[in-house]
Amino acid sequence: MTGRVFIRNFLIFLFIGSVAQLAIAAPVNYNEIDYDMTVRIDPIARTIEGKSIITVKNPREVNLVLGQAFEVTEALFNGNLLGIGREQTNQPHLWKIPFNFSQQHQFEIHWRGKLAQLDDSLDHQQTLGRPIAASGEAGTFLPDASNWYPRVADGLARYKVKLELPAGQRGLVAGRLIEERESEQGYHAAFEFPHPAEGIDLMAGPYVIETQTHQNINNRPIQLRTYFHPQIGKLSGDYLEAVKRYLILYEKWIGEYPYTEFSIVSSPTPTGFGMPTLTYLGINVLQLPFIRDTSLGHEVLHNWWGGIYFLFLHSFPLYPINTGITASF
């Protein structure tokens, strides 16, 4: 074993031990939360309409929130009227349900609103610092931090999201694609994420979608996709091949890829986000010739360890063995 490989393996060992300690010390989340959501977006009019059914099993105290930019048209709690959750329009919606001995709570919230104008003149730091739900013909980005959908505060939730967009627009959230169809009337897709997650980010745009299937280390299929703006569509093949190489490399080092898909999604803004099953990168970033051999590896690796691994490995480049790829983080 070379010194370089030893150091790499030692760091991974330290990381796994640290994560195990964090897991043992983490507080128990008693609420078992599931979201079943339908969202309709018109990027030209910059409007959103949604219906969300939120099921909380074994509930303790529940705080449900929705951003102030949105209007609640109907709210039910266990089949009864709940109220809109605020007194003034400049306030977020907040519903507080105290602890009781119910085995399950169910909320049904219908909401709508006007999305902010997508601003593609922002730089990367401004984009990261603006948790605003924004839309336009060039793209839609609804970050979880904007509270664009009703959500249980400080809770981890599994979810299913059904997305409806006008013809020519396509979109996604993190998770497994379970349904997709397109017609002159519009685009419909459904995604599910069966693991407790911190939140939901939604992306849409005038995407051209390319798909390939990769067999993972245990011969299970992984669906690889690019959701690219038409002006960079020719880059799809090279990016999909690069993802395959990273998956082969990291599965040898770490173990089986934990999800059933990975997508690269282009953004009209200078964005660089990593979510489970996907990465969201600016068009101008994706056009840089070195991104496939550097930053893309970073984004793929997030899917094993989220952002925590960054604390351990940021200062230590990971050197692929006999692959021709250099992945620096």
N, C-alpha and C positions, 0 to 999 in steps of 0.2 A: 504494500500500500504506500503510495507516495505521500509526502508531507502535506501536499495540497489537498488530496482526497481525505486524509486523516482529519485535517482541520475542518473541512466541510462537514464530515460526518459527526465530528465532535460538537460543532455548533448546532447541528440538527438535533442531536441528543439532548443538549442543554435546553433547546427550545421546547422539545416535547415534554421534558420534565417540568419546565416552568408553566406550560399550558395546563398540565395535569394538576399542578398545585392551584392554579387559578380556578380550575373547574371545581375542585374540592371546596375552595373558600367561597365560591359564588353563592349568593342568596337564592333560596328556593323561590321560583316563580309559580305561585299556586294557580293563577288564572291560566286555563287552557283556552287559547283564543284562535278562532277561525274566521277569516273574512271570505265572503262570497260577493263579488262586486261586478257590476256592469257599468262601463264608462263609455259615453259617446262624446267625441271631440270633433269640432269643426275648426281646423287651423286657420282658415281664411277669416271666419267671423270671430275667432278666438273665444269660442264658447265651449263649455263642458257641462254635461248632465250626467248624473250618476245615481245609482241605487246600490246600497251596500247592506247586506245582512251580516251582522256580527254576532257570533255565538261564543259565549264565555262559559266554559264548564268549570265546576268547582270554584265559583267566584268568591273573591274577597271584596274589598272595596274596589270599585271600578270608576275610573275617570275617562270619559270619552271626549275627544276634542276634534274640531274642524276649524280650519283657518277663517279669519275674518273676511276674506275676499269672497266668500261663498254664501249663498242663500239656501236655507233649509226649507224645502217645500212640504215635507212630511217627516215626522219622526214618531216611531212606535217603540215601546219597551214592553216586551212580553205580550204583545198584541194590544196594548193600551197606548193612548196618546201620551207623548213624552214632553212636548213643548220644543221650541227651537233652540233652547240652550243659551240664549243671551237676551239682553234688554235693549242694547243699542247696536247699530250697524257697524260701528267702528271697533267692536269687540269680537274676539274669537268665540265660537260656540263651545260650551263646556257643559257636560252633563255629569253630575256626581251621583253615583249610586252607592249608598253605604253598604257595609257588610250585612248579609243576612244568611239564613241557612238554606237558601235555594241551591239546587244541584246545577241549575243552568239559567243564564240570562240570555235573552235574544233581543237585539236591537235591529230595527229596520229604518235606515235613514235615506231619504231622497234629497239630493242637493243639486245645485247648478250655480254657474257663475261665469264671469268674464275673466279670461286669462290675460296676463300682461303681454305686451308686445315683445317678441323675441328680439334681443339686441345683439347682433353679431359683431358689434364693434368693441365689445368688452375684451379685456385681456384675461389670462387664466386666473389670476388672483381675484379679480372682480367677480368672475363666474363662480369660483369656489365660495366667495363671501356673500353671495346673493341667493338665499333660499327662496326664490320666487318662482311660482308656476307660470311659465311663459310659453307662447305659441305664435306661430306664423307659418306662412306657406313653406319656408325653408326648413322648418323643424319645430318640434314641440318637446319641451323638457319639463317634467313635473317632478322636482326632487322631493323626496320624502320629508325633508325639513320644512317645506312650505305648507305642510298640513293640508294637502290638496284633497284628501279623502278623510272620512271619519275614521278615527283610529283610537285604540285604547292606549292612553299615555303610559310610557314606561313598561310596555308589555311586549313580549315576543309572540308573533302570530304566524300561523300557516295561512295560505291564501290561495284563492282562485280568482282570476281577473279575466273578464270578457271585455274585449276592446272593439269599438266600432268607429270607423273612420271613413271619410268620403273617398270616392274612387281616386286613385293616384297616390294616396297616402297609405303608409304601412307603419306598424308600430309594435312595441313589445314591452314587457316587464321581465325582470329576472325570473327564471323558472323554466319548466318544461312546456313546450308548445304541444297542446293536446287537440287543437282544432284550428283550422285556417281555411278560409274561402274568400274569393274575390269575385265581384261581378260589376256591372255598370252601376249598380246601386251603392257599392262601397266595399270596404274591406272589413272582415270580421276575423278575429283571432282570440283564442282562449289560452291562458297560461295557468299553471298551478305550481306552487312551491310547497312541498309537504313538510319542510323543516321549519321550526320556529325561527322567524327572521325579525330583525329590528324594524324593517319598514319596506315600503314599496316606492321605487323610482320608475317613472314611465317616460319612454322616449318614442317619438314618431317623426316621420318625415317622408319626402317623396322618394323612398328607398327602392333600389333594385336589389332583390334578395338572391344570393347565390348559396347553394347548399351542397355539402359533401358529407359522407359518412366515414368515420374513422373507427376501427376496432381497437378497443383499449387493451390493456395488458392481460385482461381476463376474457378477451374476445367478446366483450359487450359493445354494442354500437354507441358511438357518441356522434350526435348531429352537430356539424360545424356549419356556421352561417356567417355571411357578411350582409349587413344592412347598410349599403353604401349609397351616397348621393350619386346621381348619374355621371357627374364629371370625374368621379374616381372609380367608376365601376370596373375599369380595366385592371385595377389592382387586386381584385377579389381573389383570383387564383393564387397569386403569390402569398397573400396573407393566409389563406386557408392551408397551404402547404407548410407555411412557417408554424402555424398552430399545431399541426400534426407532429412536426419535429420536436416542439417543446413538450407535447404530451408524452411522446415516447421517452424523452430524456427524463422528465420529472417523475414519471411512473417508475422508472428504474431506480431513481434515488429515494422516492418518498413512499410510493404505493399507488394504489388504484385512484384514478381521477374520481372525485366524489359525486359528480353529476352526470346527466345524460346528454348535455349539450354545452357548447360554448359559441358565443356570437361576438363579432366585432361590429360595432355600430358607429357610424360617422355622425358628427355633430357640426352644425354650422358655426358654433361658437368654439373658442379655443379651450375645450373641455378635456379633462383627463380623469375619468372616474372608473373605478373597478367595482363591480357588483358580482354576486354569485352568478355564474353561468355566462357572464358577458363583460365586455369593456366598452366604454363610451369615449371616443377620442375625436378631437377636432379634425375637420377635413384637411386643414393645412399641416397638422401633425402627421396624419396618415400618409401624406405625400412625400414626407422626408424619407430619403432612401435608406437610412440606418435604423428606422423605427422597428422594422421586422426583426432585426438582429439584436435589439437592445430592449427598448421599453415594452415590446409585446411580450417578452418572456416574463417580465415583472407582472404584467396584467394576468397572464395565465396562472402564475404561481399564487396569486391572491386566492384562487379557488380552493386551495388546501387549507390555508391558514388565515384568510382575511387580511387585515392590516397588521396583526400583531407581529408576524414574522419579520416585518420591516425593521422593528427595533433591534433584532438580532443580526440581520444579514445585510443591512444597508451599507455597512462599511466593508463588507467582505464579498467581492465578486464571486459568483458561482461559475465555475469553469466546466463547461460540458466536456465529456470524454468522447473523442472520436466522432464528433457530429458536425464540426465546422461552424457551430453557432457559438457566439460569445454573448452571454446574457449578463449584463451588469445592472445592478440595482442601486 
